[in-house]
Amino acid sequence: MIESRRLLLREWRESDLEVFAAMGADEKVMEHFPSTLTPAQSAEFVARIRQHFVKCGYGLWAVECRNGPPFIGFVGLMQVGFDAPFTPAVEIGWRLAREAWGRGYASEAASAALRSAFESLELDEVVSFTVPANTRSWKVMERIGMRRSPADDFDHPRLPEGDPLRRHVLYRMRALDWSLASEPVRD
Ligand SMILES: CC(C)(COP(=O)(O)OP(=O)(O)OC[C@H]1O[C@@H](n2cnc3c(N)ncnc32)[C@H](O)[C@@H]1OP(=O)(O)O)[C@@H](O)C(=O)NCCC(=O)NCCS
C-alpha cells in the first residue's frame, strides 16, 4: 500500500471490477487504445495485473480516494512486455475513470509510485510512453518530472505498420533525476 495526500494505491479487490469494466467500455477513456474492452477482457487484464504483482512485487495499483470513491482506476509500475531499443525497462502507467480526471489525481498517484520505484524498489530508471495525441497522458509525465528525448520516439512493435497509434513518444526518469528533483515534483 502506498499513501499520498488524497489517495491510496492498494491491492485490487473483486469490488473494483465493475467500475474497471465500465472504464474499459468508455470510448473516451480508451480513445488512444486500439479498442474498448469487453467485461471479460477487463477481467483478464486485472488477472494479468495480479500475476505481475506476484512475480515482481509491484504493479499497477488500484487507486482509492481517501475521502471519496473506493476505486477510480489504476496507476503503477510494470515491466515493459515487448522488445524495443529502450527495453528491458519498467514503465509507469495510469488509467482513471473519466469522473476522476482534471483533479490532479493521476499526477499525485504517479509521483507516489515514482517514489516507491526509486526509494523502495531502488530501480535505476522508469520510462513512460504514449501516442503524441494523448496530451493528457504526456502532461502527467511532464508534471511528475519525466523528460522526453525525441531521439527515443519509437514504433510500437505490437501494432501493424500504418496504424495511426503506432508512433509513440518516450519519457524517462533516472534515479539520479529523482534524487535531484525539487520537492514539489516529488510531493
Ligand atoms: C491520462 C489521464 C490519467 C490523465 O488524467 P488528468 O486528470 O488529465 O491528469 P491529472 O490527474 O494529473 O490532473 C491534471 C489536471 O487536473 C487539474 N487539477 C485540478 N485540481 C488539481 C489539484 N488539486 N492538483 C493538481 N491538479 C489539479 C490540473 O490543472 C490539470 O488540468 P489541465 O490538464 O486541464 O491543466 C486520464 O486522462 C486517463 O485516464 N486517460 C485514459 C487512459 C490513458 O490514456 N492512459 C494513458 C495511456 S498512455
Ligand as a Chemical Component Dictionary entry (heavy atoms), coordinates in Angstrom:
data_LIG
# 
_chem_comp.id                   LIG 
_chem_comp.type                 NON-POLYMER 
_chem_comp.pdbx_formal_charge   0 
_chem_comp.three_letter_code    LIG 
# 
loop_
_chem_comp_atom.comp_id 
_chem_comp_atom.atom_id 
_chem_comp_atom.alt_atom_id 
_chem_comp_atom.type_symbol 
_chem_comp_atom.charge 
_chem_comp_atom.model_Cartn_x 
_chem_comp_atom.model_Cartn_y 
_chem_comp_atom.model_Cartn_z 
_chem_comp_atom.pdbx_ordinal 
LIG C1  C1  C 0 -4.137 10.180 -18.688 1  
LIG C2  C2  C 0 -5.055 10.531 -17.520 2  
LIG C3  C3  C 0 -4.789 9.633  -16.320 3  
LIG C4  C4  C 0 -4.758 11.997 -17.142 4  
LIG O1  O1  O 0 -5.727 12.468 -16.235 5  
LIG P1  P1  P 0 -5.747 14.040 -15.830 6  
LIG O2  O2  O 0 -6.876 14.211 -14.900 7  
LIG O3  O3  O 0 -5.688 14.890 -17.050 8  
LIG O4  O4  O 0 -4.341 14.231 -15.083 9  
LIG P2  P2  P 0 -4.108 14.665 -13.564 10 
LIG O5  O5  O 0 -4.834 13.743 -12.677 11 
LIG O6  O6  O 0 -2.657 14.807 -13.386 12 
LIG O7  O7  O 0 -4.850 16.063 -13.463 13 
LIG C5  C5  C 0 -4.320 17.203 -14.060 14 
LIG C6  C6  C 0 -5.417 18.202 -14.305 15 
LIG O8  O8  O 0 -6.138 18.419 -13.101 16 
LIG C7  C7  C 0 -6.153 19.830 -12.796 17 
LIG N1  N1  N 0 -6.274 19.951 -11.322 18 
LIG C8  C8  C 0 -7.423 20.299 -10.683 19 
LIG N2  N2  N 0 -7.236 20.246 -9.363  20 
LIG C9  C9  C 0 -5.961 19.899 -9.141  21 
LIG C10 C10 C 0 -5.173 19.685 -7.969  22 
LIG N3  N3  N 0 -5.700 19.826 -6.745  23 
LIG N4  N4  N 0 -3.896 19.306 -8.113  24 
LIG C11 C11 C 0 -3.352 19.177 -9.331  25 
LIG N5  N5  N 0 -4.048 19.337 -10.494 26 
LIG C12 C12 C 0 -5.340 19.700 -10.392 27 
LIG C13 C13 C 0 -4.886 20.334 -13.439 28 
LIG O9  O9  O 0 -4.958 21.725 -13.694 29 
LIG C14 C14 C 0 -4.885 19.543 -14.740 30 
LIG O10 O10 O 0 -5.835 20.057 -15.643 31 
LIG P3  P3  P 0 -5.390 20.503 -17.135 32 
LIG O11 O11 O 0 -4.741 19.309 -17.777 33 
LIG O12 O12 O 0 -6.690 20.866 -17.753 34 
LIG O13 O13 O 0 -4.442 21.599 -16.955 35 
LIG C15 C15 C 0 -6.550 10.393 -17.936 36 
LIG O14 O14 O 0 -6.813 11.285 -18.984 37 
LIG C16 C16 C 0 -6.889 8.984  -18.388 38 
LIG O15 O15 O 0 -7.130 8.097  -17.579 39 
LIG N6  N6  N 0 -6.937 8.771  -19.735 40 
LIG C17 C17 C 0 -7.341 7.483  -20.294 41 
LIG C18 C18 C 0 -6.309 6.408  -20.141 42 
LIG C19 C19 C 0 -4.995 6.757  -20.799 43 
LIG O16 O16 O 0 -4.969 7.320  -21.895 44 
LIG N7  N7  N 0 -3.906 6.387  -20.135 45 
LIG C20 C20 C 0 -2.564 6.643  -20.606 46 
LIG C21 C21 C 0 -2.168 5.683  -21.628 47 
LIG S1  S1  S 0 -0.507 6.012  -22.193 48 
# 
loop_
_chem_comp_bond.comp_id 
_chem_comp_bond.atom_id_1 
_chem_comp_bond.atom_id_2 
_chem_comp_bond.value_order 
_chem_comp_bond.pdbx_ordinal 
LIG C1  C2  SING 1  
LIG C2  C3  SING 2  
LIG C2  C4  SING 3  
LIG C2  C15 SING 4  
LIG C4  O1  SING 5  
LIG O1  P1  SING 6  
LIG P1  O2  DOUB 7  
LIG P1  O3  SING 8  
LIG P1  O4  SING 9  
LIG O4  P2  SING 10 
LIG P2  O5  DOUB 11 
LIG P2  O6  SING 12 
LIG P2  O7  SING 13 
LIG O7  C5  SING 14 
LIG C5  C6  SING 15 
LIG C6  O8  SING 16 
LIG C6  C14 SING 17 
LIG O8  C7  SING 18 
LIG C7  N1  SING 19 
LIG C7  C13 SING 20 
LIG N1  C8  SING 21 
LIG N1  C12 SING 22 
LIG C8  N2  DOUB 23 
LIG N2  C9  SING 24 
LIG C9  C10 SING 25 
LIG C9  C12 DOUB 26 
LIG C10 N3  SING 27 
LIG C10 N4  DOUB 28 
LIG N4  C11 SING 29 
LIG C11 N5  DOUB 30 
LIG N5  C12 SING 31 
LIG C13 O9  SING 32 
LIG C13 C14 SING 33 
LIG C14 O10 SING 34 
LIG O10 P3  SING 35 
LIG P3  O11 DOUB 36 
LIG P3  O12 SING 37 
LIG P3  O13 SING 38 
LIG C15 O14 SING 39 
LIG C15 C16 SING 40 
LIG C16 O15 DOUB 41 
LIG C16 N6  SING 42 
LIG N6  C17 SING 43 
LIG C17 C18 SING 44 
LIG C18 C19 SING 45 
LIG C19 O16 DOUB 46 
LIG C19 N7  SING 47 
LIG N7  C20 SING 48 
LIG C20 C21 SING 49 
LIG C21 S1  SING 50 
# 
